[in-house]
């Protein structure tokens, strides 16, 4: 017989955003640094006729959203995605803006719902590139529906061709994007390979912050698999950050900004301490040699988003307050939808007004080069 704690949080589709008697400072621009959308069935319209028979398709019925590619289903069997992805604001921009207003959020940095899954599903790299191009073109038009309020993060379409990165980034800039995203652990790409250096050179030269977002895939099955895979997926970044540091990528590209998204912030102090300790202990064997200890590169050019991370907030001074970016994670079950006011109020109580203002808005504006005053004005009726 199963038991319940009696403390279950409603699914996003059923959540009500409560009124709150707490009012943040008037001059504040709140920027959620990690939210999500559900892609419509965009690929048929945005891809060439020769690709349409095998293009990704997204459909919806009573059992939820379904992704298929080349006629093959990519669904998780037995899972109704509407409980996670069924909130109206995932697809309706008007409904999203209404939720943002109710939560007191002025602007949102928005990541894909299903698009990143194409990296694991599509083996034809040139076809994958065309799929990602189509998504980016759709996303550029989507964000124009609410200028100053939603900022889509496109996906670099030429990961398998690092020499084409500069041209790809120039196109993304022309489309009006302020950042770019790559997968955390692509199966057939080694970020520390010498062949990838043109990618890092172009990313740094572009000035576009690079985001890595957590993934939800897991090979675990059976009892406890759901809770285990979800909890582990929400802190995946120690390995990736170490790779970027110890390989010298961050050392060689000092102007590159890297945002670790939806992995929380409490992992950072321990990772910095351990990386410094290992570098000093094994320095004679380290290749390449670094110009500074690993923690230096975090404080120079790395950032992390968090949803609600009490331990991380306590460690704010070790993380570096300017490197903390708050988010709702709209509208995922583990996100702050319906509780953003409570979480923000807690941040102001624990950090103080000036420091909390940076975490919930100013830092994000600085990272992505946004005008906080213009954002506030765009959100004001």
VENDAHU-V831953 format. One record per pair of residues at least 12 apart in sequence whose C-alpha atoms are under 7 Angstrom apart, sorted by the first residue. I is the first residue (numbers start at 0). J is the second residue. Records with the same first field share a line. If there is no record, write none. Layout:
# VENDAHU-V831953
I = J + J
This chain:
# VENDAHU-V831953
10 = 82 + 83 + 332
11 = 82 + 83 + 86 + 330 + 331 + 332
12 = 82 + 85 + 86
14 = 337
15 = 337
16 = 101 + 102 + 337
17 = 337
19 = 340
27 = 356
28 = 105 + 360 + 371 + 374 + 375
29 = 104 + 105 + 106 + 359 + 360
30 = 104 + 105 + 106 + 107 + 359 + 360 + 363
31 = 104 + 106 + 107 + 108 + 325 + 326 + 327
32 = 107 + 108 + 304 + 324 + 325 + 326 + 363
33 = 108 + 109 + 110 + 260 + 261 + 326 + 327 + 328
34 = 107 + 108 + 109 + 110 + 327 + 328 + 329
35 = 109 + 110 + 111 + 112 + 328 + 329 + 330
36 = 89 + 90 + 109 + 110 + 111 + 112
37 = 89 + 90 + 111 + 112
38 = 112
39 = 57
40 = 56 + 57 + 58
42 = 54 + 55 + 56 + 130 + 133
45 = 133
46 = 133
52 = 69
53 = 68 + 69 + 70
54 = 68 + 69
55 = 67 + 68 + 69
56 = 68
62 = 79
63 = 79 + 80 + 81
64 = 80 + 81
83 = 331 + 332
102 = 339 + 340
105 = 148 + 374 + 375 + 378
106 = 147 + 148 + 149 + 374
107 = 148 + 149 + 150
108 = 149 + 150 + 151 + 152
109 = 149 + 150 + 151 + 152
110 = 151 + 152
124 = 159
128 = 156 + 157
131 = 154 + 156
132 = 156
135 = 153 + 154
138 = 151
139 = 174 + 175
147 = 374 + 377
148 = 374 + 377 + 378
152 = 176 + 178 + 179 + 180
153 = 179 + 180
154 = 179 + 180 + 181
155 = 179 + 180 + 181
161 = 195 + 197 + 198
162 = 197 + 198
164 = 198 + 201
165 = 201
168 = 205
177 = 207 + 367
178 = 207 + 208 + 209 + 367
179 = 207 + 208 + 209 + 210
180 = 209 + 210 + 211
181 = 210 + 211
182 = 211
183 = 211 + 212
191 = 246
202 = 255
203 = 252 + 254 + 255
206 = 255
208 = 255 + 256 + 257 + 367
209 = 256 + 257 + 258
210 = 257 + 258 + 259 + 260
211 = 258 + 259 + 260
212 = 259 + 260 + 261
213 = 232 + 233 + 235 + 260 + 261 + 262
214 = 232
215 = 229 + 232
233 = 261 + 262
234 = 262 + 263
235 = 262
236 = 262
237 = 270
244 = 293
246 = 287
247 = 287 + 289
249 = 296
250 = 289 + 290
255 = 300
256 = 300 + 301
257 = 300 + 301 + 302
258 = 301 + 302 + 303
259 = 302 + 303 + 304
260 = 303 + 304
261 = 304 + 305
262 = 304 + 305
263 = 303 + 304 + 305 + 306 + 308
264 = 303 + 304 + 305 + 308 + 311
265 = 308 + 310 + 311
267 = 318
268 = 317 + 318
271 = 293 + 294
274 = 293
275 = 292 + 293 + 294
298 = 319
301 = 322
302 = 322 + 323
303 = 322 + 323 + 324
304 = 323 + 324 + 325 + 326
305 = 324 + 325 + 326
306 = 325 + 326 + 327 + 328 + 334 + 335
307 = 342
321 = 357 + 362
323 = 358
324 = 358 + 359 + 362 + 363
325 = 358 + 359
327 = 339
